Amino acid sequence: NSVAAAQAVSSQSLASDAECAADVDWENLGFNPRPTDYMYIMKCAKEGNFEEGQLNPYGNIELSPYAGVLNYGQGLLEGIKAYRKEDGRLLLFRPDQNAIRMKMGAERMCMPSPSVDQFVHAVKQTVLANKRWVPPPGKGSLYLRPLLMGSGPVLGVAPAQEFTFIVLASPVSNYFKDGYAPLNLYVEDEFDRASPRGTGSVKTISNYATVMKAQSRAKNRGFSDVLYLDSQNKRYIEEVAACNIFIVKGNMIATPAINGTILAGVTRRCIIEIAQDHGYHVEERSIPVDELMDADEVFCTGTAVGVASVGSITYRNKRVEFRTGAQAVCAELNTTLVGIQRGILEDKNGWNVDI
Ligand code: COI
């Protein structure tokens, strides 16, 4: 029960438990939902605030079949990673940024949201309770999946009257099934991902269901994923279903500006800062697809994806290949990012939360 669970996960009682779970194949985690020990749940009535949440044993949840999230997609998701350092301590990467993004998304989706402190506390508790599921150093991370949903019943289109916040935890490594192999992206020119003044910049659950058709079509043709163009001009690159995109040309690195249709990725922001620190000239602006095809290098960023090198882009039957491997700029930037996340390199910006 949740009381026993809460007692079991005080950091003191877990401090001596530096062991990872047995019988897990840490070499082949991939990106899959794995049952772990606990999940965090917190509820809120429409006009109220979120009450103190609790750890519960991981399992199915009970939901009204009329829940706002099931009927009208009133829901948000987040993604955060926790890493195990060589000395056994755990590091959480920038959870406050996800808390802030969830607050902004909740406002757009007519939902109350946990405060930044409540959010970060919930994520920390979830990591501590599932400490044995944080992979050994260098084998991956514990992926935290905060969800905020309209859980109260609705029939007419309207916000729910009750909301539920949940944090799930699953050990993961590579997002794409081919591991660290460079991605082969297909530029989608039939379907749009987002439109101006829509919810493209919000981490709403419905942004992801809408990309599945184009994505599965491209995967069936051997591509890793789909890159979307802006819906108005069909000319400027936007993002891939689950990650942001960057191009490199000489010393210049560019990524689409945050303009309402692009998700403001936490990894995107970190890579911009790391690249500037490494002496690159970084531009956030509109990038025509022709400029993408003429780049030296292309790469993707995201919490789940990490920093992923793009080996080729196909646009209207034209396939272009890009620099990949150890000489790629993204390899250099990734080494710094991962070094900070794993507690190997100095965390000058204070991005890690030590738990
Ligand atoms: C993440 O990068 O954590 C995300 O939330 C993307 C997800 C849709 C896999």
Residues whose N, C-alpha, C, O or C-beta is under 5 A from the ligand:
A	BS01	COI	E78 G79 I80 A242 G302 T303 A304 V305
